[in-house]
């Protein structure tokens, strides 16, 4: 590993000592402010805790165009069921395994911590030639790009933006999908207090999960969907089963890896219940084994019973869960291999006798986004459930004639002797919002190679870090 990569990874490690779960970025935001001050740089922090660090040009470059280096502070906090990691205080542990870096049973935070680390090093390495820079670090990207939404018109001045939040070295992203979330709430009624039957826990574990924009087209099972199917199988043959609790998923942009349901069953129906469960679990595991080799569907009896919900509400919950769409609903007709529209059945849970479900929709075509949102809303209406749809975020329309794209392609070919891959992606990027706020912003997104973001299997390809560093250095030299 070369010295520059070690310096970048050192900054990344410092970033990963600071808790930075979405909506809890105060500490990392303040750390960035202090970092700027400690290096003699001016810094701005807005009410949302977004940070902008203006960086003077090196000698002779003062009149060149200002370039914005942009990334987000927050990370998706996912861990394995057996992990004791506390994201509110524990540092992320870096583990190097050959060419890859990963964490200890948690997400690594390289999305987007490694981009921030590279931007900070670019700001303080005076051996490179650079135009004026603005380091723009936003909060709360992972839950809906809310930091980018809150940026005021005078917070940045540059018109060239390099977003450091892409995940394949040698690939330039020039467009992304827009998205919206629908939250569904259904009030439930419990059975009479004397309905105290034995309680069982149905669990789905061991799934790969992943990013609901990047991995949605892969064979990634959704734990919420598996639980829904399991409950449907059981309820069709054991009409005395009642739901007492249900939980699954963790974030709107993560494919659920784990889920469970608590159900009660009269003693007289337990043998049938267990037989149906075993048959259903076997079928669902066999169905998914080829692409989810670690899937585990299990049943355990709870030591204490729990007051369940009524037969009517149990049926309504199971029907609602089974009716919600998940996965790809349309592929692009213009760009081969690009997902156009999808839905992620992201989270489910019960609290104070209210079932809350979160469904996240994406599309690169606005009218198709509206359509998939309306389908989820229609399911809620049929269940007589309340729902709220957020305003979401806009897509980023590709501009194949972009000046910064042409320059990036030339620099990459001169440096590495081959044409880079140019693409639009199904995930959301802050470029869509920033481009909508600031006219004539010329934008591109790139970064080192990451695998399995938004899951404990997230890993960073170490050899890609110096390649992206060298490319960015040469690109900054070329921007005039």
ROVEX-484335 format. One line per 8 residues: their letters; for each residue x, y, z of N, C-alpha, C. Coordinates in pm, whole numbers, plus 50000, padded with zeros to 5 digits. Layout:
N
A	X Y Z X Y Z X Y Z  ... $
//
This chain:
480
XXXXXXXX	50084 49881 50000 50000 50000 50000 50088 50125 50000  50062 50219 49907 50146 50337 49898 50114 50436 50011  50203 50533 50029 50191 50628 50139 50065 50712 50130  50028 50752 50008 49908 50835 49991 49782 50759 50031  49772 50634 49990 49656 50553 50029 49650 50538 50181  49766 50519 50243 49768 50507 50389 49718 50636 50455  49754 50752 50400 49706 50878 50455 49555 50892 50441  49504 50855 50325 49359 50863 50303 49285 50769 50397 $
XXXXXXXX	49336 50647 50411 49272 50550 50501 49284 50594 50646  49393 50667 50679 49406 50721 50814 49298 50823 50845  49269 50910 50748 49160 51007 50766 49026 50933 50776  49008 50833 50692 48886 50753 50695 48866 50689 50832  48974 50638 50889 48965 50577 51022 48924 50679 51127  48976 50802 51117 48937 50908 51211 48788 50939 51196  48741 50945 51072 48598 50969 51048 48514 50858 51111  48562 50734 51100 48485 50620 51149 48490 50602 51300 $
XXXXXXXX	48563 50687 51368 48559 50688 51514 48439 50767 51566  48375 50842 51475 48270 50935 51515 48134 50878 51475  48039 50871 51568 47904 50824 51532 47843 50914 51425  47786 50855 51321 47730 50937 51214 47612 50868 51145  47529 50810 51228 47404 50756 51176 47318 50870 51121  47242 50843 51017 47156 50945 50959 47070 51011 51066  47061 51142 51061 46989 51228 51153 47062 51246 51286  47181 51191 51296 47264 51210 51416 47406 51248 51374 $
XXXXXXXX	47415 51356 51297 47545 51393 51238 47612 51512 51307  47560 51554 51421 47615 51674 51485 47763 51658 51516  47803 51541 51566 47943 51521 51603 48035 51521 51481  47995 51453 51374 48082 51451 51256 48083 51587 51189  47970 51658 51190 47966 51792 51133 48059 51886 51208  48054 51881 51341 48141 51966 51422 48288 51926 51406  48312 51796 51389 48450 51750 51367 48505 51809 51237  48424 51813 51134 48468 51870 51007 48497 52020 51020 $
XXXXXXXX	48414 52089 51098 48438 52232 51123 48573 52251 51191  48598 52171 51295 48725 52183 51368 48843 52141 51281  48822 52041 51196 48928 51998 51104 48968 52114 51014  48870 52184 50958 48899 52297 50870 48977 52405 50945  48932 52438 51064 48998 52543 51143 49142 52503 51177  49161 52375 51209 49295 52329 51246 49392 52334 51128  49340 52338 51006 49424 52347 50886 49422 52488 50826  49375 52583 50904 49377 52722 50860 49282 52753 50747 $
XXXXXXXX	49174 52677 50735 49077 52696 50626 48949 52760 50679  48888 52842 50598 48757 52896 50632 48654 52783 50628  48542 52802 50697 48440 52697 50700 48304 52758 50728  48200 52700 50667 48063 52740 50692 47984 52617 50734  47894 52636 50830 47805 52530 50877 47664 52587 50883  47571 52526 50810 47435 52582 50809 47349 52521 50919  47223 52562 50925 47133 52517 51031 47109 52366 51026  47115 52311 50906 47094 52166 50891 47218 52086 50929 $
XXXXXXXX	47332 52155 50952 47463 52098 50984 47542 52058 50859  47496 52096 50740 47581 52083 50622 47706 52169 50642  47817 52126 50584 47944 52197 50599 48001 52228 50461  48050 52351 50444 48122 52390 50323 48258 52446 50363  48365 52390 50306 48501 52434 50335 48562 52488 50206  48571 52622 50190 48639 52678 50073 48790 52655 50085  48852 52611 49977 48995 52583 49975 49060 52668 49867  49158 52753 49903 49222 52839 49802 49293 52755 49695 $
XXXXXXXX	49302 52812 49576 49377 52748 49467 49525 52750 49497  49596 52658 49437 49742 52664 49444 49790 52775 49351  49916 52814 49369 49971 52930 49296 49952 52916 49146  49900 53024 49085 49879 53027 48942 49744 52975 48897  49665 52918 48990 49535 52860 48954 49418 52943 49008  49447 53062 49062 49345 53139 49132 49226 53176 49045  49246 53194 48917 49139 53239 48827 49068 53125 48754  49103 53004 48786 49037 52889 48725 48900 52866 48790 $
XXXXXXXX	48811 52792 48725 48677 52770 48780 48681 52698 48914  48593 52739 49004 48581 52671 49134 48516 52534 49116  48575 52435 49179 48525 52297 49171 48471 52256 49307  48352 52200 49309 48292 52149 49432 48322 51999 49443  48381 51958 49554 48398 51816 49586 48290 51782 49689  48202 51691 49655 48082 51672 49737 48065 51528 49784  48025 51514 49908 47994 51383 49966 47900 51401 50083  47856 51291 50142 47765 51300 50257 47828 51238 50382 $
XXXXXXXX	47792 51296 50497 47852 51257 50625 47793 51129 50682  47665 51106 50662 47597 50997 50732 47623 50862 50668  47593 50758 50743 47610 50621 50695 47489 50538 50736  47465 50431 50661 47364 50332 50698 47423 50242 50805  47355 50229 50917 47407 50152 51031 47338 50016 51035  47403 49917 50978 47353 49780 50976 47455 49689 51044  47407 49586 51114 47497 49490 51178 47433 49353 51178  47516 49251 51199 47465 49115 51207 47392 49095 51339 $
XXXXXXXX	47301 48998 51346 47225 48978 51469 47311 48951 51592  47429 48892 51573 47514 48858 51688 47613 48969 51723  47611 49080 51650 47703 49189 51677 47658 49268 51799  47754 49307 51884 47725 49389 52002 47760 49536 51977  47790 49571 51854 47833 49707 51821 47722 49807 51852  47759 49920 51912 47666 50029 51943 47703 50147 51853  47621 50173 51751 47652 50278 51654 47648 50418 51715  47589 50431 51834 47583 50563 51897 47714 50603 51964 $
XXXXXXXX	47806 50506 51982 47930 50541 52050 48053 50462 52005  48035 50343 51951 48151 50259 51920 48213 50298 51786  48345 50305 51778 48410 50328 51648 48395 50207 51559  48391 50232 51427 48387 50121 51331 48526 50059 51325  48532 49927 51337 48660 49857 51333 48695 49821 51190  48812 49866 51143 48859 49836 51007 48936 49704 51006  48901 49616 50915 48970 49488 50899 49017 49477 50753  49147 49457 50734 49201 49442 50598 49220 49294 50569 $
XXXXXXXX	49158 49250 50461 49163 49110 50419 49207 49107 50273  49338 49093 50251 49390 49096 50115 49371 49234 50053  49302 49239 49939 49279 49365 49869 49157 49440 49921  49091 49386 50022 48964 49443 50065 48970 49489 50211  48894 49592 50242 48874 49636 50380 48725 49619 50413  48697 49563 50529 48559 49553 50576 48556 49581 50725  48440 49580 50785 48426 49606 50928 48400 49475 51002  48384 49486 51131 48360 49368 51215 48210 49352 51238 $
XXXXXXXX	48143 49281 51147 48002 49248 51157 47910 49371 51146  47961 49480 51089 47880 49600 51069 47906 49657 50930  47824 49753 50891 47858 49831 50773 47990 49903 50798  48064 49926 50690 48198 49986 50701 48192 50138 50704  48090 50197 50643 48084 50343 50638 48166 50402 50525  48216 50317 50434 48288 50371 50319 48192 50447 50227  48064 50417 50238 47959 50496 50174 47909 50598 50276  47963 50717 50282 48047 50786 50188 48174 50840 50256 $
XXXXXXXX	48214 50768 50366 48329 50816 50442 48458 50820 50362  48475 50726 50270 48600 50725 50193 48604 50844 50098  48487 50886 50047 48482 51005 49962 48519 51131 50039  48470 51142 50162 48506 51257 50245 48655 51258 50273  48710 51141 50306 48854 51132 50336 48938 51178 50217  48901 51137 50097 48976 51177 49979 48966 51328 49956  48848 51384 49976 48830 51528 49958 48915 51608 50056  48921 51562 50181 49001 51631 50282 49149 51627 50247 $
XXXXXXXX	49196 51513 50200 49337 51503 50163 49367 51590 50040  49275 51600 49947 49295 51686 49831 49307 51833 49872  49242 51869 49983 49244 52007 50029 49375 52047 50095  49449 51950 50148 49569 51984 50225 49698 51940 50160  49689 51870 50047 49811 51827 49977 49853 51938 49880  49946 52021 49921 49989 52133 49838 50089 52094 49731  50118 51965 49719 50207 51920 49612 50132 51906 49481  49997 51909 49488 49919 51895 49365 49874 52032 49317 $
XXXXXXXX	49843 52040 49190 49791 52163 49130 49639 52156 49131  49576 52255 49193 49430 52252 49203 49371 52391 49184  49252 52400 49127 49179 52526 49119 49116 52555 49255  49046 52665 49271 48972 52687 49397 48873 52572 49418  48865 52525 49541 48774 52415 49574 48670 52459 49676  48558 52392 49675 48461 52399 49783 48429 52255 49823  48464 52220 49946 48430 52086 49996 48290 52095 50056  48195 52028 49995 48056 52032 50039 48018 51896 50097 $
XXXXXXXX	47994 51896 50228 47958 51772 50297 47817 51788 50355  47728 51700 50314 47587 51710 50351 47549 51606 50456  47440 51634 50526 47387 51543 50627 47268 51465 50569  47235 51358 50637 47107 51288 50616 47079 51253 50470  47181 51206 50401 47162 51165 50262 47087 51033 50255  47119 50941 50345 47071 50805 50332 46922 50789 50357  46858 50880 50429 46715 50865 50458 46626 50950 50369  46683 51020 50272 46600 51099 50183 46666 51223 50127 $
XXXXXXXX	46798 51232 50138 46876 51344 50083 46834 51478 50143  46800 51475 50273 46746 51596 50336 46850 51706 50352  46977 51671 50369 47080 51773 50378 47090 51853 50250  47091 51783 50136 47098 51851 50007 46975 51937 49984  46860 51891 50033 46736 51968 50017 46745 52103 50088  46821 52110 50196 46821 52230 50281 46928 52332 50243  47012 52301 50145 47121 52393 50109 47063 52524 50055  47109 52636 50111 47064 52767 50065 47145 52811 49942 $
XXXXXXXX	47092 52907 49869 47150 52947 49740 47288 53009 49752  47322 53064 49869 47453 53129 49885 47555 53040 49956  47522 52913 49976 47612 52826 50052 47732 52782 49969  47713 52767 49838 47822 52731 49748 47818 52825 49627  47932 52835 49558 47939 52924 49443 47986 52855 49315  48050 52739 49327 48105 52670 49211 47999 52620 49116  48037 52596 48991 47946 52545 48889 47990 52411 48831  48098 52356 48886 48142 52221 48850 48140 52137 48976 $
XXXXXXXX	48067 52027 48974 48054 51945 49095 48101 51803 49069  48196 51758 49151 48243 51620 49149 48185 51550 49270  48086 51467 49248 48026 51390 49357 48109 51264 49378  48156 51242 49501 48247 51131 49531 48174 51015 49596  48052 50988 49548 47965 50890 49614 47926 50775 49522  48001 50752 49414 47977 50634 49332 48066 50519 49377  48037 50399 49328 48092 50280 49394 48161 50181 49301  48205 50230 49183 48281 50144 49093 48390 50227 49027 $
XXXXXXXX	48514 50198 49058 48625 50270 48997 48624 50247 48847  48650 50355 48771 48647 50346 48626 48510 50363 48565  48412 50395 48650 48275 50417 48604 48234 50559 48640  48182 50633 48543 48132 50768 48566 47980 50766 48561  47919 50820 48664 47773 50827 48670 47727 50966 48631  47630 50972 48539 47582 51102 48491 47430 51115 48504  47366 51023 48576 47222 51032 48597 47176 50935 48703  47063 50963 48767 47013 50874 48873 46861 50882 48880 $
XXXXXXXX	46803 50790 48953 46659 50785 48970 46613 50885 49076  46487 50924 49066 46421 50995 49174 46349 50896 49263  46304 50941 49380 46240 50847 49471 46143 50913 49567  46054 50830 49621 45958 50873 49723 45935 50758 49819  45888 50790 49938 45855 50689 50039 45708 50702 50078  45645 50588 50103 45508 50585 50154 45510 50515 50290  45461 50582 50392 45448 50522 50525 45301 50489 50550  45276 50364 50583 45139 50314 50604 45120 50283 50751 $
XXXXXXXX	45007 50325 50807 44975 50297 50947 44837 50234 50957  44829 50124 51030 44704 50051 51047 44680 50028 51196  44569 50082 51248 44533 50061 51388 44480 49919 51406  44522 49855 51514 44486 49716 51539 44413 49702 51673  44332 49599 51682 44257 49570 51804 44299 49435 51861  44321 49432 51991 44362 49307 52055 44241 49223 52094  44266 49093 52100 44162 49002 52147 44144 49022 52298  44042 48961 52351 44014 48975 52494 44132 48924 52576 $
XXXXXXXX	44152 48979 52697 44268 48943 52779 44278 48795 52813  44166 48723 52807 44171 48581 52843 44217 48493 52726  44244 48554 52613 44292 48478 52497 44443 48459 52506  44486 48380 52599 44629 48361 52627 44672 48223 52580  44702 48210 52454 44749 48085 52397 44901 48085 52386  44962 47968 52372 45108 47962 52355 45155 48052 52240  45273 48111 52260 45326 48209 52164 45450 48152 52095  45459 48173 51964 45571 48123 51885 45635 48238 51807 $
XXXXXXXX	45766 48226 51784 45840 48325 51708 45882 48265 51575  45840 48328 51466 45880 48289 51331 45989 48387 51287  46106 48335 51253 46220 48421 51221 46275 48392 51082  46318 48499 51014 46389 48488 50886 46521 48560 50903  46632 48489 50885 46765 48545 50906 46859 48501 50793  46977 48565 50791 47086 48521 50703 47079 48571 50561  46990 48665 50531 46980 48714 50394 47090 48815 50364  47120 48833 50237 47227 48924 50197 47191 49070 50218 $
XXXXXXXX	47064 49105 50200 47026 49246 50207 47091 49325 50095  47127 49450 50125 47195 49532 50026 47123 49663 50000  47175 49737 49907 47126 49870 49870 47005 49854 49779  46894 49919 49816 46770 49899 49740 46773 49965 49603  46873 50049 49577 46888 50104 49443 46985 50025 49358  47096 49985 49419 47202 49918 49344 47177 49768 49329  47121 49705 49433 47109 49559 49435 46968 49507 49408  46874 49596 49383 46734 49553 49372 46712 49457 49255 $
XXXXXXXX	46795 49465 49151 46776 49379 49034 46842 49243 49053  46924 49228 49156 46987 49100 49184 46889 49010 49260  46921 48885 49267 46839 48794 49346 46872 48814 49494  46807 48912 49555 46822 48938 49698 46683 48923 49761  46666 48820 49841 46536 48798 49904 46509 48909 50006  46383 48942 50026 46340 49042 50122 46278 48970 50242  46337 48989 50361 46290 48917 50479 46145 48950 50512  46102 49074 50488 45963 49110 50514 45868 49031 50425 $
XXXXXXXX	45907 49014 50299 45825 48938 50205 45819 48791 50245  45931 48736 50288 45933 48595 50330 45841 48573 50449  45847 48663 50547 45758 48652 50664 45612 48661 50620  45582 48754 50530 45445 48769 50482 45396 48640 50415  45480 48581 50331 45442 48458 50263 45424 48344 50362  45513 48338 50460 45505 48234 50562 45373 48244 50639  45338 48365 50680 45214 48385 50755 45093 48348 50670  45099 48378 50542 44988 48345 50453 44971 48194 50440 $
XXXXXXXX	45082 48123 50422 45076 47977 50417 45008 47922 50542  45052 47969 50657 45004 47916 50784 44857 47949 50806  44820 48075 50782 44684 48119 50811 44581 48047 50725  44620 48004 50604 44526 47934 50517 44486 47798 50573  44574 47735 50654 44546 47602 50707 44518 47603 50857  44560 47708 50925 44538 47715 51071 44470 47849 51099  44336 47848 51093 44265 47976 51105 44262 48029 51248  44315 47954 51343 44319 48001 51482 44445 48079 51514 $
XXXXXXXX	44539 48088 51420 44663 48161 51444 44631 48311 51453  44699 48379 51546 44680 48522 51565 44817 48590 51573  44829 48705 51510 44955 48782 51517 44959 48861 51647  45074 48858 51714 45095 48935 51837 45199 49046 51818  45291 49028 51725 45393 49130 51699 45462 49096 51566  45522 49198 51506 45595 49175 51381 45697 49286 51362  45816 49249 51315 45924 49345 51295 46011 49300 51178  46057 49397 51098 46149 49362 50990 46207 49485 50925 $
XXXXXXXX	46328 49471 50874 46394 49580 50804 46447 49687 50897  46528 49779 50838 46592 49880 50923 46599 50018 50859  46592 50028 50726 46608 50158 50660 46536 50156 50526  46495 50274 50479 46416 50282 50356 46496 50238 50234  46629 50249 50240 46711 50216 50124 46793 50089 50142  46754 50007 50236 46821 49878 50258 46720 49765 50239  46757 49665 50161 46672 49547 50145 46675 49468 50276  46559 49442 50337 46557 49378 50470 46626 49241 50471 $
XXXXXXXX	46714 49225 50571 46788 49099 50587 46726 49009 50692  46658 49068 50789 46603 48992 50901 46461 49038 50929  46377 48945 50974 46241 48979 51014 46189 48869 51106  46091 48905 51189 46027 48802 51271 45882 48840 51298  45804 48739 51333 45666 48760 51375 45639 48674 51496  45564 48728 51592 45515 48651 51705 45370 48617 51679  45335 48490 51695 45196 48446 51676 45154 48359 51792  45025 48359 51820 44972 48267 51921 44890 48158 51850 $
XXXXXXXX	44893 48039 51909 44823 47924 51853 44766 47842 51969  44638 47806 51964 44583 47720 52070 44657 47587 52077  44666 47531 52196 44738 47405 52214 44684 47295 52122  44553 47298 52097 44491 47193 52015 44535 47199 51869  44586 47314 51824 44625 47329 51684 44776 47334 51664  44851 47311 51769 44997 47328 51759 45062 47228 51663  45018 47105 51665 45080 47005 51577 45059 47042 51431  44937 47082 51397 44910 47123 51259 44990 47247 51224 $
XXXXXXXX	44994 47342 51317 45070 47466 51296 45216 47436 51267  45278 47352 51347 45420 47321 51327 45443 47247 51196  45349 47159 51161 45363 47085 51035 45354 47181 50915  45257 47272 50920 45243 47369 50809 45366 47459 50803  45413 47503 50920 45533 47588 50921 45651 47515 50856  45674 47391 50896 45789 47317 50843 45779 47300 50691  45660 47272 50642 45643 47256 50497 45666 47388 50424  45609 47496 50479 45623 47627 50415 45767 47676 50420 $
XXXXXXXX	45831 47659 50536 45970 47703 50551 46061 47627 50456  46038 47497 50441 46120 47415 50351 46105 47463 50206  45981 47490 50165 45957 47537 50029 46025 47672 50003  46012 47764 50099 46068 47899 50080 46221 47896 50085  46278 47814 50172 46424 47802 50177 46477 47740 50049  46413 47634 50002 46458 47568 49879 46447 47662 49759  46343 47745 49758 46325 47840 49649 46440 47938 49641  46490 47981 49758 46590 48088 49762 46733 48039 49777 $
XXXXXXXX	46754 47911 49801 46888 47861 49835 46994 47895 49732  46960 47895 49604 47061 47915 49501 47117 48057 49503  47039 48155 49548 47086 48293 49551 47093 48351 49693  47038 48280 49791 47049 48318 49932 47095 48195 50010  47222 48156 49996 47267 48029 50054 47260 48023 50206  47257 48139 50273 47257 48140 50419 47119 48164 50479  47014 48160 50397 46880 48184 50448 46844 48082 50556  46782 48132 50662 46739 48044 50771 46601 48088 50817 $
XXXXXXXX	46504 47998 50806 46369 48024 50853 46344 47931 50971  46321 47988 51088 46316 47907 51210 46191 47937 51292  46161 47843 51381 46045 47854 51469 46089 47821 51611  46049 47905 51706 46080 47878 51847 45960 47915 51933  45944 47843 52042 45834 47872 52133 45880 47971 52238  45802 48075 52261 45834 48177 52360 45797 48128 52500  45872 48173 52599 45846 48131 52737 45721 48196 52794  45685 48313 52741 45567 48382 52789 45471 48406 52672 $
XXXXXXXX	45343 48404 52702 45244 48434 52600 45231 48585 52585  45163 48625 52480 45143 48768 52453 45004 48786 52397  44937 48891 52441 44800 48913 52395 44800 48945 52246  44731 48864 52166 44736 48883 52020 44629 48980 51972  44634 49004 51841 44532 49085 51776 44419 48996 51725  44305 49057 51699 44185 48982 51664 44203 48904 51534  44112 48809 51514 44114 48730 51391 44099 48820 51269  44009 48918 51278 43987 49009 51166 44112 49090 51134 $
XXXXXXXX	44178 49142 51239 44297 49224 51216 44417 49139 51175  44424 49016 51225 44531 48926 51181 44520 48901 51031  44398 48874 50986 44376 48851 50843 44409 48977 50762  44372 49094 50815 44396 49219 50744 44546 49246 50732  44621 49220 50841 44765 49242 50839 44832 49151 50738  44797 49023 50740 44859 48928 50648 44828 48965 50503  44705 49004 50474 44669 49044 50338 44744 49169 50296  44755 49265 50386 44826 49390 50355 44973 49362 50325 $
XXXXXXXX	45037 49280 50408 45179 49249 50386 45200 49178 50253  45110 49086 50219 45125 49010 50095 45093 49092 49971  45014 49197 49986 44975 49278 49870 45079 49382 49834  45165 49420 49928 45263 49524 49900 45367 49475 49798  45394 49555 49695 45491 49513 49595 45634 49525 49645  45721 49446 49587 45864 49458 49613 45940 49413 49490  46050 49484 49460 46138 49444 49351 46124 49533 49229  46184 49488 49121 46184 49563 48995 46047 49553 48930 $
XXXXXXXX	45993 49669 48891 45866 49669 48819 45881 49714 48674  45999 49761 48636 46021 49801 48498 46168 49826 48470  46214 49784 48351 46350 49809 48306 46349 49919 48200  46458 49994 48192 46469 50102 48095 46467 50046 47953  46396 50113 47863 46396 50073 47722 46507 50146 47647  46568 50247 47711 46672 50327 47645 46813 50287 47684  46831 50240 47808 46964 50205 47857 46963 50058 47899  47035 49976 47829 47035 49832 47855 47084 49802 47996 $
XXXXXXXX	47008 49720 48067 47047 49676 48200 47012 49771 48312  46956 49888 48281 46923 49986 48385 46782 49963 48436  46768 49948 48568 46636 49939 48628 46568 50075 48614  46447 50076 48561 46373 50202 48548 46294 50232 48674  46218 50131 48724 46125 50153 48835 46131 50034 48930  46126 50062 49059 46127 49954 49158 46059 49999 49286  46036 49901 49372 45981 49928 49504 46052 49841 49606  46084 49899 49720 46145 49825 49831 46049 49827 49950 $
XXXXXXXX	45997 49709 49987 45918 49696 50110 46021 49697 50223  46043 49815 50280 46164 49840 50357 46156 49802 50504  46053 49845 50574 46046 49818 50718 45902 49789 50761  45890 49717 50871 45760 49695 50932 45780 49681 51083  45679 49724 51159 45689 49714 51303 45557 49751 51369  45542 49711 51494 45420 49741 51570 45458 49814 51697  45381 49918 51729 45400 49992 51853 45268 50056 51893  45231 50037 52018 45106 50092 52070 44986 50053 51984 $
XXXXXXXX	44984 49928 51944 44874 49870 51866 44857 49937 51729  44968 49983 51674 44967 50040 51540 45074 49969 51457  45034 49913 51344 45128 49854 51249 45177 49965 51158  45310 49981 51147 45368 50082 51061 45456 50013 50956  45430 50044 50830 45505 49988 50719 45566 50102 50639  45688 50081 50590 45753 50181 50505 45789 50116 50372  45746 50181 50265 45772 50132 50130 45842 50242 50052  45952 50209 49984 46035 50308 49917 46035 50282 49766 $
XXXXXXXX	45996 50384 49689 45984 50370 49543 46092 50452 49472  46139 50401 49359 46237 50471 49276 46196 50459 49129  46227 50564 49052 46214 50554 48907 46290 50668 48842  46341 50640 48723 46407 50744 48643 46308 50820 48557  46181 50777 48557 46075 50844 48481 45967 50888 48578  45939 51018 48582 45852 51074 48684 45714 51011 48685  45654 50993 48566 45518 50938 48563 45515 50793 48611  45625 50719 48593 45633 50582 48642 45654 50580 48793 $
XXXXXXXX	45726 50680 48843 45740 50692 48989 45604 50719 49051  45528 50809 48990 45394 50839 49040 45306 50714 49038  45324 50631 48935 45241 50511 48921 45271 50409 49030  45400 50381 49055 45432 50282 49157 45395 50333 49296  45408 50465 49318 45362 50523 49444 45212 50503 49459  45138 50528 49351 44992 50514 49358 44950 50370 49385  45027 50273 49337 44993 50133 49363 45006 50102 49512  45112 50152 49575 45130 50131 49719 45019 50201 49796 $
XXXXXXXX	44987 50324 49756 44879 50397 49822 44746 50323 49806  44724 50264 49690 44599 50191 49666 44588 50069 49757  44698 50000 49778 44698 49885 49870 44658 49932 50010  44714 50046 50053 44680 50100 50185 44531 50135 50192  44479 50195 50087 44338 50233 50086 44247 50110 50095  44283 50003 50024 44203 49881 50028 44203 49818 50167  44310 49841 50243 44318 49788 50379 44259 49885 50482  44203 49996 50434 44152 50101 50523 44260 50150 50620 $
XXXXXXXX	44381 50158 50568 44494 50207 50647 44525 50351 50610  44577 50426 50706 44622 50562 50679 44759 50556 50613  44790 50654 50529 44923 50658 50468 44966 50802 50446  45097 50819 50441 45156 50950 50414 45271 50931 50317  45268 51006 50207 45371 50998 50105 45457 51123 50110  45589 51105 50122 45675 51222 50132 45699 51284 49994  45760 51402 49993 45782 51471 49866 45895 51409 49785  45979 51330 49851 46084 51260 49780 46194 51350 49728 $
XXXXXXXX	46260 51302 49626 46372 51375 49568 46372 51354 49417  46421 51453 49342 46416 51443 49197 46526 51354 49141  46504 51304 49022 46609 51233 48951 46707 51330 48889  46812 51276 48834 46917 51354 48767 46921 51309 48622  46874 51395 48534 46866 51359 48393 47006 51358 48330  47046 51250 48267 47180 51243 48208 47202 51349 48100  47324 51404 48097 47364 51498 47992 47490 51444 47926  47474 51366 47819 47591 51306 47754 47684 51409 47689 $
XXXXXXXX	47638 51535 47677 47720 51640 47618 47786 51728 47725  47785 51683 47849 47845 51757 47960 47994 51782 47937  48038 51905 47963 48181 51939 47949 48267 51861 48047  48218 51845 48172 48301 51775 48271 48308 51627 48237  48204 51571 48177 48209 51432 48134 48315 51415 48026  48315 51503 47927 48414 51493 47819 48556 51503 47873  48578 51594 47969 48710 51609 48027 48748 51485 48108  48655 51432 48185 48682 51311 48264 48719 51194 48174 $
XXXXXXXX	48650 51179 48064 48679 51069 47972 48820 51082 47914  48856 51204 47877 48990 51227 47820 49099 51199 47923  49080 51251 48045 49181 51231 48150 49195 51084 48183  49084 51015 48195 49088 50873 48229 49159 50793 48120  49129 50823 47994 49192 50749 47885 49342 50776 47879  49384 50901 47899 49526 50934 47900 49599 50868 48016  49532 50859 48129 49596 50805 48249 49599 50653 48248  49490 50589 48204 49480 50443 48216 49468 50371 48082 $
XXXXXXXX	49469 50446 47971 49474 50385 47840 49348 50316 47795  49235 50347 47858 49109 50285 47815 48993 50379 47845  48886 50358 47770 48767 50439 47789 48697 50398 47920  48651 50494 47999 48573 50459 48118 48432 50419 48079  48364 50354 48169 48223 50322 48148 48139 50438 48199  48041 50480 48121 47953 50591 48159 47812 50535 48176  47745 50570 48287 47616 50510 48315 47524 50605 48392  47397 50571 48389 47300 50625 48484 47267 50511 48580 $
XXXXXXXX	47228 50544 48703 47203 50440 48802 47061 50451 48857  47017 50342 48919 46883 50338 48976 46881 50395 49118  46995 50405 49181 47002 50464 49315 46983 50615 49306  46957 50678 49420 46945 50823 49425 47079 50886 49459  47109 51000 49398 47228 51076 49430 47189 51221 49457  47271 51287 49537 47240 51426 49571 47253 51519 49450  47316 51472 49345 47329 51554 49224 47192 51597 49171  47091 51510 49183 46958 51546 49134 46904 51669 49204 $
XXXXXXXX	46916 51671 49336 46867 51786 49413 46952 51910 49392  47083 51892 49393 47173 52007 49376 47155 52067 49238  47141 51982 49136 47118 52033 49001 46987 52107 48988  46885 52063 49063 46756 52131 49060 46762 52267 49130  46850 52278 49230 46862 52402 49306 46951 52506 49238  47056 52460 49172 47157 52551 49116 47163 52533 48965  47123 52636 48894 47121 52630 48748 47261 52614 48689  47268 52543 48578 47391 52528 48500 47504 52461 48578 $
XXXXXXXX	47469 52375 48674 47570 52300 48747 47612 52180 48661  47740 52170 48629 47792 52060 48550 47844 51954 48647  47785 51835 48644 47808 51738 48751 47849 51602 48697  47925 51531 48779 47959 51393 48751 47986 51324 48883  47967 51193 48889 47988 51118 49012 48083 51001 48986  48179 50980 49076 48271 50867 49066 48325 50836 49205  48399 50729 49217 48456 50692 49346 48523 50557 49340  48588 50515 49449 48651 50383 49454 48546 50272 49460 $
XXXXXXXX	48590 50151 49440 48499 50037 49432 48455 49990 49571  48323 49986 49590 48262 49930 49711 48173 49814 49671  48161 49718 49759 48069 49607 49738 47975 49596 49858  47851 49562 49830 47750 49535 49933 47728 49650 50031  47717 49776 49982 47687 49884 50075 47550 49863 50139  47531 49925 50254 47407 49916 50331 47386 49778 50392  47492 49701 50403 47483 49570 50468 47614 49543 50544  47613 49450 50640 47737 49417 50712 47844 49356 50623 $
XXXXXXXX	47808 49321 50499 47906 49268 50405 47975 49377 50323  47950 49502 50356 48011 49613 50283 48164 49603 50288  48228 49626 50175 48374 49621 50171 48427 49718 50067  48548 49768 50091 48616 49866 50007 48734 49800 49938  48742 49816 49805 48853 49758 49729 48972 49853 49738  49073 49815 49814 49185 49906 49844 49263 49950 49720  49290 49862 49622 49365 49908 49504 49291 50016 49423  49160 50027 49441 49085 50128 49365 49104 50268 49424 $
XXXXXXXX	49147 50277 49550 49162 50409 49614 49270 50492 49546  49394 50441 49527 49494 50523 49459 49458 50552 49314  49385 50463 49249 49346 50488 49110 49251 50607 49102  49155 50613 49194 49063 50727 49195 49136 50854 49239  49228 50841 49333 49308 50957 49377 49387 51015 49259  49460 50930 49190 49543 50978 49078 49457 51040 48968  49342 50977 48941 49253 51034 48841 49204 51173 48884  49163 51187 49010 49110 51316 49057 49217 51424 49053 $
XXXXXXXX	49338 51387 49091 49450 51485 49085 49470 51534 48943  49473 51441 48846 49491 51480 48707 49372 51560 48653  49252 51524 48699 49134 51598 48656 49138 51741 48705  49175 51761 48832 49185 51897 48887 49290 51980 48813  49398 51914 48771 49498 51985 48691 49441 52033 48558  49350 51952 48502 49301 51978 48367 49185 52079 48362  49122 52103 48475 49007 52195 48476 49059 52338 48469  49028 52406 48363 49075 52544 48342 48957 52637 48315 $
//
